[in-house]
Amino acid sequence: MKASPVAVIKSLFTISDEQAMWRVQTHDDASAFAQLVKRWESPVRRLCTRITGDEHKAQDLTQEAFAKLFTHRKDYRPDGKFSTYLWRIALNLCYDELRRMRRRGESSLEGELGEMVSVLDTHPSPAPGPDKAALQQERGEIVRQALLRLPEPYRCVVVLRHYEDLKFREIAEVLDIPEGTVKSRMAEALTQLGKLLEPSLIEGSPKRPTHRLTRISSRPEERERLFV
Amino acid sequence: MNHPSREEWMDYLYKEAPPEMRATLTAHLASCPDCKTAVSGWQRTMKSLGIWRVETRRALETGLGSVVKWGIAAVFLVGVGIGFGRLAPPTSAGAASLRAAILPELKQELKREFRGDLEAALLAQRTAFTNEFRQQLQSAVNEASAKVLVASGEATQRLLLDFAATYSDDAEATFALIRKIEQQHRADYADLLKKVETVAVVAEARLQRTQSQIGQLAAFTSPDFQ
């Protein structure tokens, strides 16, 4: 990928994330930290939203992630990539939040399951309606629900690869697992998502007469199988 | 038929496969209906995932905010322009000539100021980068020298230990040799002593015999003498 001349010139006059973090670490540089927040606030919030499925919680988690980043600034190792460090912090906070939600018996899916099923049943093949924006929102909601039904390890890989555009190698680094495992999880996640989305969203897929939403097993090994 | 693995297909779908592998997979896809079905299914799912968009609220807010700000600025500028135009005296030939005289000088002045600002900004940026680079270099050098010191200390200690071990082995061998030589000396001495004693005994016996023979000779008288 070739960077544009403007981006190259801009990069000459801006410090990298690692340099900014180094300044924060050694000089408690507030302006450098503000730069990091400005650059990474949106990606972190998007990640938290897609992992937890809740925009308001994601907002809190984002703030918490940056607070934690500053509190643990001395733990950052300058030889590592800043983004990897930040993704790890954000993901750990998301996992903690999901655990808390499970303990409280709270879930982004609770109370919406019936609605979701009815949406899927009433719109097996949605045609463009009069209100396109509303339909788009509805379809986005179906995708959100399907993604939330995936077990966390799969959801995490999908969010990082598909939405945040990290390479498989980078995801392996963030999650501290082999690259092959990341790819096999991605394949399994796409397969499961396909089954969930097929009847309602995916065009050109074989239609099923009825559709039942089932929670997928959270143990990856149960579903790890080779494609032959 | 050997099918590519799911991991390879993921590389293919997310454009991370190297060109040769991509060509192989594309060729396989053209000839294998099973793989084609699976890959098409994944592609459809990938497409549908794009439907869920997370609103970039901040961008929206800042976008709206900037539109409002620019709107206010535009209105203000237009107002100032109209007011200035109304209050200003009508233009004359003198004003036009004055403007023509002032304009190049003003342009030069602005250019100079702009260049000065730009140079100052570049200089400040360069100084900042130099300082930062120097600090990073210093810390890297410190770290490297600390590592070298630790490594050399460890190597010296290892050499000393090796030397001590070798030296103790050598000393033990020398002592064993000395002990052996000493034992040999003692044995030789004992043997020599024994031999000397034997010689002495034999010499003693011979001496006594000689003495007795001398005595006999002295006592002997020839019949011719008598």
Chai-1 contact restraints between the chains, C-beta under 6 A:
chainA,res_idxA,chainB,res_idxB,connection_type,confidence,min_distance_angstrom,max_distance_angstrom,comment,restraint_id
A,S42,B,T56,contact,1.0,0.0,6.0,A-B,restraint_1
A,R46,B,V54,contact,1.0,0.0,6.0,A-B,restraint_2
A,T49,B,V54,contact,1.0,0.0,6.0,A-B,restraint_3
A,R139,B,I51,contact,1.0,0.0,6.0,A-B,restraint_4
A,G140,B,I51,contact,1.0,0.0,6.0,A-B,restraint_5
A,G140,B,W52,contact,1.0,0.0,6.0,A-B,restraint_6
A,V143,B,I51,contact,1.0,0.0,6.0,A-B,restraint_7
A,V143,B,W52,contact,1.0,0.0,6.0,A-B,restraint_8
A,R144,B,W52,contact,1.0,0.0,6.0,A-B,restraint_9
A,H162,B,L49,contact,1.0,0.0,6.0,A-B,restraint_10
A,G180,B,E7,contact,1.0,0.0,6.0,A-B,restraint_11
A,K183,B,E7,contact,1.0,0.0,6.0,A-B,restraint_12
A,K183,B,M10,contact,1.0,0.0,6.0,A-B,restraint_13
A,S184,B,R6,contact,1.0,0.0,6.0,A-B,restraint_14
A,S184,B,E7,contact,1.0,0.0,6.0,A-B,restraint_15
A,M186,B,M10,contact,1.0,0.0,6.0,A-B,restraint_16
A,A187,B,R6,contact,1.0,0.0,6.0,A-B,restraint_17
A,A187,B,M10,contact,1.0,0.0,6.0,A-B,restraint_18
A,L190,B,W42,contact,1.0,0.0,6.0,A-B,restraint_19
A,L190,B,T45,contact,1.0,0.0,6.0,A-B,restraint_20
A,L193,B,T45,contact,1.0,0.0,6.0,A-B,restraint_21
A,G194,B,G41,contact,1.0,0.0,6.0,A-B,restraint_22
A,G194,B,T45,contact,1.0,0.0,6.0,A-B,restraint_23
A,L197,B,S48,contact,1.0,0.0,6.0,A-B,restraint_24
A,L201,B,S48,contact,1.0,0.0,6.0,A-B,restraint_25
A,I202,B,R44,contact,1.0,0.0,6.0,A-B,restraint_26
A,I202,B,S48,contact,1.0,0.0,6.0,A-B,restraint_27
A,F227,B,R6,contact,1.0,0.0,6.0,A-B,restraint_28
A,V228,B,H3,contact,1.0,0.0,6.0,A-B,restraint_29
